């Protein structure tokens, strides 16, 4: 099977449920932002502490589920691709665990070390992806669980970035 299909050469692509849309459609912008975020999460997973790797991998799975949900918006396939409720509480637990020793109110300069730089890049992309999701929510029935998850995800990445920066420069 070839990678290219030539079906997108006119600026359109397929979404779930047999919907064909222009590549400038907000759903594709959001899917692109989530895809970029997932790639940066993969990089963060490679450079953060071992205890964060499994959790980041879980987040990557959540993002994949969210992308399927977004790709199904506007079609009957949406019912087959719900975004699970309550995933934001897992993020809250992790945020609380990472910030239990002290309250974190200040930003750190990204780049203290490789891991803080990667996590902070992922955080900024998560914020952009959240804005994209909010834009879609004006037009499509995006569940509140997606919005909460995206908000908590950027909070988690903020706290993780601060924690990674505190570890200092890696040798």
C-alpha positions, 0 to 999 in steps of 0.5 A: 500500500502506498502512503500517498493517495492523491485524494488530498491534492485539491486541498481536501481530506477525509474525516471520520464518518465519511466526511470530506472537508477542506484542509483549512477546516478548524477541525484539521487545525485542531487535529494538527495542534493535537498531533504536534502536542502529541509529538512534543509529549513524546519528546518530553517523555524521552527526557523527563524522569522515569517516573513521569514517562508512564504518565506521559504515555497515558496522556499520549493515549488520551490525546489519540482518543481526543483526536478520534473524537475531534475527527468524528465531529459533525458525523454519526461516527461521533457516538463511536468515539466519545471522550471519556469523562473524568480523565482530568481528575488523573491530571489533577492528582498528578499536579497535586503530587508534583506540587505537594511540597510547595505552591508554584506561582512563578514561571521559570525561564525555559531552557534550564535543562533539556527536559524543562525546555521540552516540557515548556514547549509542550505546554505552549502547544497545549495552550494553543491546542486548547484554544483550537478546541475552544474555537471548535466548541462554538460550532460542534458538540465538544464535551466539557470533558475535552475542555477540562482535560485540555485546561488541566493538561497545560497546568500539568505541563507547567508544574512538570516544567517547574519541577524539571527546571528545579533539577538544574542543568543536566550533564 
